[in-house]
Amino acid sequence: MIGDYFDFLKRIAKKSPEVVNFRLIREFIGVNSGFIRFVLELRDGCELHVFEYIDSSLHKIDYSYHWLNKEKKLITRWDNAPHHSEIETFPHHVHNGEGIKPSAEPSFAEILKKTGEN
């Protein structure tokens, strides 16, 4: 089940017209959990660094989607690191040039769509 989900993420990434290169950094599939980390090079020269750590129910335990511009500077990062308890959507939040803001837990497909809208 975890492997099927990771295959689904890779398929979405590779089929996106915005993605020019897919680079798998690491993938681990265990009995009770697994993680995947990959980098997408986008058509506009930006990069999207993807990390998901999930349990056997496909619940995201930990995630980050780190979007960088051509100069490798942060555009936006969505994550659930538990260091902003003041945010109403804690632990889910988004970092951008204007600071840290509330964010619902996004899906990879939603993030990929946002990167293509720029």
matplotlib code that plots the C-alpha trace (Angstrom):
import matplotlib.pyplot as plt

x = [0.0, 2.8, 4.7, 1.5, 1.1, 4.8, 4.4, 1.3, 3.3, 6.1, 3.6, 1.9, 5.3, 6.6, 3.4, 3.2, 4.0, 5.7, 8.3, 11.4, 13.4, 12.5, 15.3, 14.6, 16.8, 15.6, 12.7, 12.1, 9.1, 8.7, 5.8, 4.4, 5.8, 7.8, 9.3, 10.1, 12.3, 12.6, 13.4, 11.6, 13.2, 10.5, 10.2, 10.7, 14.0, 12.6, 12.8, 10.4, 11.9, 9.3, 9.5, 6.7, 6.9, 3.7, 2.3, 0.6, -2.7, -1.1, -1.4, 1.4, 3.4, 5.8, 6.0, 7.7, 7.3, 10.1, 9.8, 12.9, 13.5, 16.2, 18.7, 17.9, 16.1, 12.9, 9.6, 7.4, 7.6, 4.7, 5.4, 4.2, 7.4, 5.9, 7.7, 5.0, 2.3, 0.9, -0.4, -4.1, -3.5, -0.6, 1.4, 0.6, 2.0, 3.5, 6.7, 6.9, 8.6, 6.1, 6.7, 4.8, 1.1, -1.6, -2.1, -4.2, -2.3, -1.8, -1.5, 1.4, -0.9, -2.1, 1.4, 2.4, -0.6, 0.5, 4.0, 2.5, 0.3, 3.3]
y = [0.0, 2.4, 1.5, 2.0, 5.5, 6.4, 5.1, 7.3, 10.4, 9.6, 9.1, 12.5, 14.2, 12.6, 13.3, 16.9, 19.2, 21.6, 18.9, 18.6, 16.3, 14.0, 13.0, 10.4, 11.1, 8.3, 6.0, 3.6, 1.3, -0.5, -2.6, 0.2, 3.4, 4.7, 7.9, 9.3, 12.3, 13.6, 16.8, 18.1, 20.5, 22.7, 24.1, 27.7, 26.8, 26.5, 23.4, 21.6, 19.4, 16.9, 14.8, 12.7, 10.3, 8.2, 5.4, 2.2, 4.1, 6.6, 9.3, 11.9, 11.8, 14.4, 16.3, 19.3, 20.8, 23.2, 25.4, 27.3, 29.8, 29.7, 31.2, 28.4, 30.9, 30.0, 30.9, 28.9, 25.9, 24.0, 21.7, 20.3, 20.8, 21.4, 24.7, 27.3, 26.4, 30.0, 29.2, 28.2, 25.3, 23.9, 22.0, 22.7, 26.0, 27.7, 29.9, 32.6, 35.9, 37.5, 35.1, 32.1, 31.6, 29.1, 26.3, 23.2, 20.0, 20.1, 17.2, 16.8, 17.3, 20.6, 21.8, 20.8, 22.7, 25.8, 25.7, 25.6, 28.6, 31.0]
z = [0.0, 0.9, -2.3, -4.4, -2.9, -3.6, -7.2, -7.5, -6.4, -8.9, -11.7, -11.0, -10.9, -14.1, -16.1, -15.1, -18.1, -15.6, -14.7, -16.9, -14.6, -11.7, -9.3, -6.6, -3.6, -1.3, -0.8, 2.1, 2.4, 5.7, 7.1, 9.2, 7.6, 4.7, 3.3, 0.0, -1.0, -4.5, -6.4, -9.4, -11.8, -13.3, -16.7, -15.4, -13.8, -10.3, -8.1, -5.9, -3.1, -1.8, 1.4, 2.8, 5.7, 6.0, 8.1, 6.8, 6.7, 4.3, 7.0, 6.6, 9.8, 8.4, 5.2, 3.5, 0.0, -0.5, -3.7, -4.8, -7.5, -10.1, -7.7, -5.2, -2.8, -1.1, -2.8, -0.5, 1.9, 3.3, 6.2, 9.5, 11.7, 15.2, 15.9, 15.3, 18.0, 17.7, 14.2, 14.2, 11.8, 14.0, 13.1, 9.4, 8.1, 5.1, 4.9, 2.3, 1.9, 4.2, 7.2, 8.4, 7.8, 8.6, 6.0, 5.8, 5.1, 1.3, -1.0, -3.4, -6.3, -4.9, -4.4, -7.9, -9.3, -7.3, -8.7, -12.3, -11.7, -11.3]

ax = plt.figure().add_subplot(projection="3d")
ax.plot(x, y, z, "-o")
ax.set_aspect("equal")
plt.show()
